[in-house]
Amino acid sequence: MKRVIAIVCMLLLLLGLSACGTSGSDKYEIGICQLQPHPALDAATEGFIKAVKDELGEENVDIDLQIAGGDTASCSPIVNTFVSNNVDLILANATPALQAAAAATADIPILGTSVTEYGVGLDIENFNGTVGGNISGTSDLAPLDKQVDMILEWFPDAKKVGLLYSSAEANSKYQVDEVKRMLEEKGVTATPYPFADTNDMQAVTQKAADESDVIYIPTDNAVAGATGTVDGVCQPLGVPVIAGEQGICSGCGVATLSISYYDLGYTTGKMAAKILKGEADISTMPIAYSEKFTPMYNAEICQALGLTPLEGYTAISAE
């Protein structure tokens, strides 16, 4: 009888240990693939994590954050690992991460953030604002017509605007094509200057600066990771840069019309919580856009170029 009791006690103990060991299985597992570290993407990730923890409870969420180091090809193995681990949701931070996630799974919910135009990024014809299937998210697109107005507001005498962007980023080309069209409608010559990668970025930037009165840079991840290269060429030549977002402007720009990437990420996190709690169907969730755009200027570069900031613009705070 003592032996039987001992065996029963041992079994109960093992069952108790097993229960303790699987207590984390009820947590929501979220994989985050971020293309590279830079202020805009970092802020979006930070906002997303804060939102899901606020909405779901910090103790109920496990986050696996992986950063691809700016290498587009590295996004695929990251998201494939998430799929193998059967995570509950994937956050794809930047267009290449979204494209990799979309190719990796049609079942696990995928939310994008810091993605400019989903129709372009996912090659969807006649995009109506809802991706469908297992994909939704948020867009970082600031109104391009207002950015064009901003270029001419700061530099009304500009005749030639250079459009600098990475040819590897479909969303950058989309923005450049739209800005080019709008500038030309206003009688301004707009010339695209695409670079293939960071190896030829300096040479292309030099050509753009030599041939332009002003340079415009869209929301472009390649430039965001190498703003020092642009500033090192443009500032000594006295060529101003108007940027599509605050992170790029902080590194090489004069002014920008920017969104809060933290708020964008937070919105994405709230979308994730609704999906995970079964309160929303991702297949019917439209892409969400920022509702607030802030005109900002880079005080240091303005001073270096002898430019007086325009009224209504807020200085980008030094961090």
URMO-V392239 format. One record per helix or strand of 2 or more residues. SS is the DSSP state (A for helix, B for strand). FROM is the first residue (numbers start at 1). TO is the last residue. Records with the same first field share a line. If there is no record, write none. Layout:
SS = FROM-TO / FROM-TO
This chain:
A = 2-21 / 23-26 / 39-56 / 58-60 / 74-84 / 95-104 / 118-121 / 144-154 / 170-185 / 198-211 / 221-224 / 227-237 / 246-252 / 261-276 / 282-284 / 299-305
B = 28-34 / 61-67 / 89-93 / 109-115 / 135-139 / 160-166 / 189-195 / 214-217 / 240-243 / 255-258 / 288-289 / 294-297 / 314-315
